[in-house]
Amino acid sequence: MKPQELAKQLGIADVTLRKWAGKDFAQFLSPSATVSNGARRSFSDQDVRIMLWIGQMKDQNMPADEITAVLGTAQESDWHNLPPMPATTNDDIALMPREAAETRLTAIQQQYEVQVQALRNERDELRQRLEQMGEEKEEFRRKYFEVTEQLLELNRRLTSLLEKEQRRRK
């Protein structure tokens, strides 16, 4: 068993598991569980049973020296009173028939395809509106320059008329 899985099953931190397997109770575990040279730890079924038993004793607030004594006695009797492996359950894995999964997957895929198509349509509409607004902008710009030219022409005429009126008065 991998260390992360065992730590999760024991409800302890990875650091605590490393401490138990590497220092506190290493003499009761297999070499693959007590590696210290950087190799990956691996717990045999017996290691798992021992670690679970240690966890149970720790939960009962048993001191480490008493746990060591209990484990030493169990080891001397060839682990005859070692608790059995816990029953494994697949509570974390939801199983369903393949056909049901495929049907559900197809339904989800169709739902997303409809959403993607709706988003594409919306994108196309927005592009059209943007293009139309660009054309309207150009039309307004053209009209603005026409009106500006007309105002400049009117200003020139007015200036000319004012100059003629001033000359006439002199």
Secondary structure, 3 states (H helix, E strand, C coil): CCHHHHHHHHCCCHHHHHHHHHHHCHHHCCHHHCCCCCCCCCCCHHHHHHHHHHHHHHHCCCCHHHHHHHHHHHHHCCCCCCCCCCCCCCCCCCCCCHHHHHHHHHHHHHHHHHHHHHHHHHHHHHHHHHHHHHHHHHHHHHHHHHHHHHHHHHHHHHHHHHHHHHHHHC
